[in-house]
Amino acid sequence: MRLNPIAQRSTCNRSSGSSCGSSVTPTEYRLLAELARQAGKVRLHAELLRAVWGPAYEHEVAYLRVYVGQLRQKLEPEPPRPRWFLTEPGVGYRLMEPGA
């Protein structure tokens, strides 16, 4: 799997042991990797929840709101105006490539 530049920013401390700024938790990283797997495409709430937390959590949309918000705070240049972690209301989330 090829991670986009946003995902690569979050892996700095995992690969080298050094800090590159924002560090993400293991759960945030799983969510980021799942979004990056199909960057640019809308990922449905249920499919993200199943992939990151398991099938028992596919209706827990609040989990996604919290974790996407945390990723925005850590990785977006301007978290109140997200450019990379986009919400598709009532549907899911989309990870955009920087510069797209």
Secondary structure as GFF3:
##gff-version 3
##sequence-region A 1 100
A	DSSP	alpha_helix	5	10	.	.	.	ID=ss1
A	DSSP	alpha_helix	12	16	.	.	.	ID=ss2
A	DSSP	alpha_helix	26	37	.	.	.	ID=ss3
A	DSSP	beta_strand	42	44	.	.	.	ID=ss4
A	DSSP	alpha_helix	45	53	.	.	.	ID=ss5
A	DSSP	three_ten_helix	55	57	.	.	.	ID=ss6
A	DSSP	alpha_helix	61	75	.	.	.	ID=ss7
A	DSSP	beta_strand	85	88	.	.	.	ID=ss8
A	DSSP	beta_strand	92	95	.	.	.	ID=ss9
###
